[in-house]
């Protein structure tokens, strides 16, 4: 959603209506209300929703009267972009400037929030969680309201990475897959908030297992180039037994070892198609992504893609040479424009 096509004098009203509909009714003011340019996107994930917002500086208030009149009964957990800090005050807490971190608020309580007027465009990615879907004692959750939660370490970092990746892949997913992604987002948020509130024991074993599975997948992604990456290393780093790790993957379409091999092959395949790496040998690219044996890599690559690494590199080079320059330009511009939901990952 964008108000770019709305007359300048109506853009701020468009924004306040959008906030009331997709977040929660508030009173809003801004020094740029005369010509207020804003964008938003909403993704329905079944048990939760995710919304992304980009707008000039604002100050908002949700007084008790609005809370009584309209309440979606949600916790809203925001990942705030790093360019323009926001702040929020609720339940006697004050977040201070939040930049590149998570912050939580409760739609059932009054609050005040805003961004610094001098710092330009504000960006936030917000996870909407029904209060009944969060398996953490409300009193303990209330301690986290309007307090910064780290998005740079632990489960908070896993959740932030998961949310910012949705813009890349959600359009490819059907309803059932979106529902599953919503469950993952809810579970990661539950574990993140429970750990921050010192209430980890309140989260059931199934939720913890699903969150751990996502942590393992992120760990794999960040360590594909490590020659020792395998079940033993992963289990040791996550303080579980190898058997428990294999049990964790029983409901998945592939084992942890197959996940590692597939993602390594995909990285190799992408690198072999990159013109700037044409001078790098196939052996060195394979070794970069954890394949110690060139023969093993070549055999695995052919099994996965139906051609040898050399044939794939040759086809990719030929395709790049024959591509239409105008089409290449359009593709580059599309990639540069990006997705509204990937603002915070750039």
C-alpha positions as CSV (number, residue, x, y, z in Angstrom):
1,X,0.0,0.0,0.0
2,X,1.2,3.5,-0.9
3,X,-0.3,7.0,-0.7
4,X,1.9,8.2,-3.6
5,X,-1.2,8.4,-5.9
6,X,-3.3,10.2,-3.2
7,X,-3.6,14.1,-3.4
8,X,-1.0,15.7,-1.1
9,X,-3.6,17.2,1.3
10,X,-5.2,13.7,1.8
11,X,-2.0,11.7,2.4
12,X,-1.9,12.1,6.2
13,X,-5.5,11.1,6.5
14,X,-4.8,8.0,4.4
15,X,-1.9,7.2,6.8
16,X,-4.0,7.6,10.0
17,X,-6.8,5.4,8.5
18,X,-4.2,2.8,7.5
19,X,-2.7,2.7,11.0
20,X,-6.1,2.4,12.6
21,X,-7.1,-0.5,10.3
22,X,-3.8,-2.5,10.2
23,X,-2.2,-1.6,13.6
24,X,-4.4,0.0,16.2
25,X,-6.4,3.3,16.5
26,X,-4.2,6.1,17.7
27,X,-4.0,9.9,17.5
28,X,-1.1,10.9,15.3
29,X,0.7,14.2,14.6
30,X,3.6,15.0,12.3
31,X,5.6,18.1,11.2
32,X,5.2,16.8,7.6
33,X,1.5,16.2,7.7
34,X,1.0,18.7,4.8
35,X,2.6,16.3,2.4
36,X,3.0,12.9,4.1
37,X,4.4,10.1,2.0
38,X,4.0,6.6,3.4
39,X,4.1,3.0,2.4
40,X,3.0,-0.2,4.1
41,X,2.6,-3.9,3.5
42,X,0.7,-6.6,5.4
43,X,1.3,-10.4,5.3
44,X,-1.3,-12.7,6.8
45,X,0.4,-15.8,8.3
46,X,-2.6,-17.5,9.9
47,X,-1.9,-17.4,13.6
48,X,0.0,-14.1,13.3
49,X,0.4,-11.2,10.9
50,X,3.4,-9.2,9.8
51,X,3.3,-5.6,8.7
52,X,6.0,-3.3,7.3
53,X,5.8,0.5,7.6
54,X,7.8,3.3,6.1
55,X,6.9,6.9,6.8
56,X,8.1,10.4,7.9
57,X,8.5,11.2,11.6
58,X,5.4,10.9,13.7
59,X,4.2,11.1,17.3
60,X,1.3,8.9,18.3
61,X,-0.9,8.5,21.4
62,X,-3.3,5.7,22.4
63,X,-5.3,7.1,25.3
64,X,-7.6,5.0,27.5
65,X,-10.7,6.1,25.6
66,X,-9.3,4.6,22.3
67,X,-8.3,1.5,24.1
68,X,-11.8,0.9,25.5
69,X,-13.4,1.7,22.1
70,X,-11.3,-0.6,19.9
71,X,-8.8,-3.3,21.0
72,X,-7.5,-6.2,18.8
73,X,-6.1,-7.7,22.0
74,X,-2.6,-8.2,20.6
75,X,1.0,-7.9,21.5
76,X,2.9,-6.1,18.8
77,X,6.6,-6.8,18.5
78,X,8.5,-4.3,16.3
79,X,11.9,-4.6,14.7
80,X,12.9,-1.0,14.2
81,X,15.0,0.1,11.3
82,X,18.4,1.5,12.1
83,X,18.1,4.8,10.3
84,X,15.7,6.6,12.5
85,X,15.2,5.5,16.1
86,X,11.7,5.3,17.6
87,X,10.6,5.4,21.3
88,X,7.6,4.2,23.2
89,X,6.3,4.6,26.7
90,X,3.8,2.1,28.2
91,X,3.0,0.6,31.6
92,X,5.5,2.9,33.4
93,X,8.3,1.9,31.1
94,X,10.2,4.0,28.5
95,X,12.2,2.3,25.8
96,X,14.5,5.2,25.0
97,X,15.7,5.4,21.3
98,X,15.2,2.0,19.7
99,X,17.4,1.4,16.6
100,X,18.0,-2.0,15.0
101,X,16.4,-3.8,18.0
102,X,13.0,-5.2,19.0
103,X,10.4,-3.5,21.2
104,X,7.1,-4.8,22.5
105,X,3.8,-3.1,23.3
106,X,0.3,-4.2,24.3
107,X,-2.7,-2.9,22.4
108,X,-4.9,-3.3,25.5
109,X,-3.0,-0.6,27.4
110,X,-2.5,3.2,26.7
111,X,0.8,4.2,25.2
112,X,2.7,7.1,23.6
113,X,5.3,6.6,20.8
114,X,7.2,8.5,18.2
115,X,10.3,9.0,16.1
116,X,12.8,11.8,16.1
117,X,11.6,14.6,13.9
118,X,15.0,15.5,12.6
119,X,16.1,12.1,11.4
120,X,14.0,11.5,8.2
121,X,12.1,8.3,7.2
122,X,11.2,5.7,9.8
123,X,11.0,2.0,9.1
124,X,9.6,-0.8,11.2
125,X,8.6,-4.4,10.7
126,X,5.9,-5.5,13.2
127,X,4.8,-9.0,14.3
128,X,1.1,-9.0,15.5
129,X,0.6,-11.7,18.1
130,X,-2.8,-12.4,19.6
131,X,-2.6,-12.3,23.4
132,X,-4.1,-15.8,23.7
133,X,-1.4,-17.2,21.3
134,X,1.6,-16.2,23.6
135,X,2.3,-19.0,26.2
136,X,4.0,-16.7,28.7
137,X,2.5,-15.4,31.9
138,X,1.0,-11.9,31.3
139,X,2.5,-10.4,34.4
140,X,6.0,-11.5,33.2
141,X,5.3,-10.3,29.6
142,X,4.2,-6.9,31.0
143,X,7.7,-6.4,32.4
144,X,9.0,-6.3,28.8
145,X,6.6,-3.6,27.5
146,X,8.4,-0.6,26.1
147,X,11.8,-2.2,26.9
148,X,14.4,-2.9,24.2
149,X,14.9,-6.6,23.4
150,X,18.1,-7.5,21.5
151,X,17.8,-8.4,17.9
152,X,21.5,-9.1,17.6
153,X,22.0,-12.2,19.7
154,X,20.1,-15.4,20.8
155,X,16.6,-16.1,19.7
156,X,15.9,-12.4,19.1
157,X,18.5,-12.4,16.3
158,X,17.0,-15.6,14.9
159,X,13.5,-14.0,14.9
160,X,14.7,-10.8,13.3
161,X,16.4,-12.7,10.5
162,X,13.3,-14.9,10.0
163,X,11.0,-11.8,9.7
164,X,13.3,-9.9,7.3
165,X,13.6,-13.0,5.1
166,X,9.8,-13.2,4.6
167,X,9.8,-10.6,1.9
168,X,12.1,-12.7,-0.2
169,X,10.1,-15.9,-0.2
170,X,6.5,-15.4,1.1
171,X,5.2,-14.7,-2.5
172,X,6.3,-18.2,-3.5
173,X,4.3,-19.9,-0.7
174,X,0.8,-21.3,-0.7
175,X,-1.8,-20.9,2.1
176,X,-0.6,-24.0,4.0
177,X,3.0,-22.9,3.9
178,X,2.2,-19.4,5.0
179,X,0.3,-20.9,8.0
180,X,3.4,-22.9,8.9
181,X,5.6,-19.8,8.6
182,X,3.1,-18.0,11.0
183,X,3.5,-20.8,13.5
184,X,7.3,-20.5,13.3
185,X,7.1,-16.8,13.8
186,X,4.8,-17.2,16.8
187,X,7.1,-19.9,18.4
188,X,10.3,-17.9,17.9
189,X,8.6,-14.8,19.4
190,X,7.3,-16.9,22.4
191,X,10.8,-18.2,23.1
192,X,12.4,-14.8,22.6
193,X,10.0,-13.1,25.0
194,X,10.1,-15.9,27.5
195,X,13.8,-15.8,27.7
196,X,13.8,-12.1,28.0
197,X,11.2,-12.3,30.8
198,X,13.1,-15.1,32.6
199,X,10.1,-17.4,32.0
200,X,11.6,-20.0,29.6
201,X,10.1,-22.8,31.6
202,X,6.6,-21.6,30.8
203,X,7.1,-22.4,27.1
204,X,6.0,-25.9,26.2
205,X,8.5,-28.5,24.8
206,X,6.9,-28.4,21.3
207,X,7.3,-24.7,21.0
208,X,10.9,-24.8,22.2
209,X,11.7,-27.6,19.8
210,X,10.3,-25.7,16.8
211,X,12.3,-22.6,17.8
212,X,15.4,-24.7,18.3
213,X,14.9,-26.2,14.8
214,X,15.0,-22.7,13.3
215,X,18.1,-21.8,15.3
216,X,19.8,-24.9,13.9
217,X,18.9,-23.9,10.4
218,X,20.3,-20.4,10.8
219,X,23.5,-21.9,12.3
220,X,23.8,-24.2,9.3
221,X,23.4,-21.2,7.0
222,X,26.1,-19.2,8.7
223,X,28.6,-22.1,8.9
224,X,28.3,-23.8,5.4
225,X,32.0,-22.9,4.8
226,X,33.2,-24.6,8.0
227,X,34.8,-28.0,7.1
228,X,33.6,-29.6,10.3
229,X,30.0,-28.7,9.9
230,X,27.9,-31.8,10.6
231,X,25.6,-33.3,13.2
232,X,28.3,-33.7,15.9
233,X,29.3,-30.0,15.6
234,X,25.8,-28.7,15.5
235,X,24.6,-30.8,18.4
236,X,27.6,-29.7,20.5
237,X,27.1,-26.0,19.7
238,X,23.4,-26.3,20.7
239,X,23.9,-28.4,23.8
240,X,21.9,-31.4,22.7
241,X,22.8,-35.0,21.8
242,X,23.3,-36.1,18.2
243,X,20.2,-38.3,18.6
244,X,18.1,-35.4,19.8
245,X,19.2,-33.4,16.8
246,X,18.1,-36.1,14.4
247,X,14.8,-36.4,16.3
248,X,14.4,-32.6,15.8
249,X,14.5,-33.1,12.0
250,X,12.1,-36.1,11.9
251,X,9.2,-34.0,10.8
252,X,11.2,-32.2,8.1
253,X,11.5,-33.1,4.4
254,X,15.3,-33.7,4.8
255,X,17.8,-34.8,7.4
256,X,20.3,-32.3,8.9
257,X,23.0,-33.9,6.7
258,X,21.0,-33.5,3.6
259,X,20.2,-29.9,4.5
260,X,23.9,-29.2,4.8
261,X,24.7,-30.8,1.4
262,X,21.8,-29.2,-0.4
263,X,22.7,-25.7,0.8
264,X,26.4,-26.2,0.0
265,X,25.6,-27.4,-3.5
266,X,23.3,-24.4,-4.0
267,X,26.0,-22.0,-2.9
268,X,28.5,-23.7,-5.2
269,X,26.0,-23.6,-8.1
270,X,25.4,-19.8,-7.6
271,X,29.2,-19.1,-7.4
272,X,29.9,-21.1,-10.5
273,X,27.4,-18.9,-12.4
274,X,29.0,-15.6,-11.2
275,X,31.1,-13.9,-14.0
276,X,33.4,-12.2,-11.4
277,X,34.4,-15.7,-10.1
278,X,35.3,-17.1,-13.5
279,X,39.0,-17.1,-12.7
280,X,38.4,-19.2,-9.6
281,X,38.8,-23.0,-10.1
282,X,35.9,-25.3,-9.6
283,X,38.0,-27.1,-6.9
284,X,38.5,-23.8,-5.0
285,X,34.8,-22.9,-5.1
286,X,33.9,-26.4,-3.9
287,X,36.4,-26.2,-1.0
288,X,35.1,-22.7,-0.1
289,X,31.7,-24.3,0.7
290,X,33.0,-27.3,2.6
291,X,33.7,-29.9,0.0
292,X,37.0,-31.4,0.8
293,X,37.0,-33.8,-2.2
294,X,36.6,-32.5,-5.8
295,X,35.4,-35.9,-6.9
296,X,32.8,-36.1,-4.2
297,X,31.6,-32.6,-5.1
298,X,31.4,-33.3,-8.8
299,X,29.4,-36.5,-8.3
300,X,27.0,-34.8,-5.8
301,X,26.5,-31.8,-8.2
302,X,25.7,-34.1,-11.1
303,X,23.2,-36.1,-9.0
304,X,21.5,-32.9,-7.9
305,X,21.4,-30.9,-11.2
306,X,21.9,-33.5,-14.0
307,X,25.1,-31.9,-15.3
308,X,28.7,-31.5,-14.2
309,X,30.0,-28.3,-12.5
310,X,32.0,-27.5,-15.6
311,X,28.9,-27.8,-17.9
312,X,26.9,-25.6,-15.5
313,X,29.6,-22.9,-15.5
314,X,29.8,-23.0,-19.4
315,X,26.0,-22.8,-19.8
316,X,25.9,-19.9,-17.3
317,X,28.6,-18.0,-19.1
318,X,26.9,-18.5,-22.5
319,X,23.5,-17.4,-21.1
320,X,25.0,-14.2,-19.7
321,X,26.8,-13.4,-23.0
322,X,23.5,-13.8,-25.0
323,X,21.2,-12.0,-22.5
324,X,19.4,-8.9,-23.7
325,X,21.1,-5.9,-22.1
326,X,17.8,-4.1,-21.6
327,X,16.4,-7.1,-19.8
328,X,19.5,-7.2,-17.6
329,X,18.9,-3.6,-16.8
330,X,15.3,-4.2,-15.9
331,X,16.2,-7.2,-13.7
332,X,18.9,-5.1,-11.9
333,X,16.4,-2.3,-11.3
334,X,13.9,-4.8,-9.9
335,X,16.4,-6.3,-7.5
336,X,17.4,-2.7,-6.4
337,X,13.8,-1.8,-5.7
338,X,13.5,-4.7,-3.4
339,X,10.6,-5.8,-1.3
340,X,8.8,-3.6,1.3
341,X,9.3,-6.5,3.8
342,X,13.1,-6.5,3.2
343,X,13.8,-2.9,4.3
344,X,15.4,-4.0,7.5
345,X,17.6,-6.7,6.1
346,X,19.5,-4.4,3.7
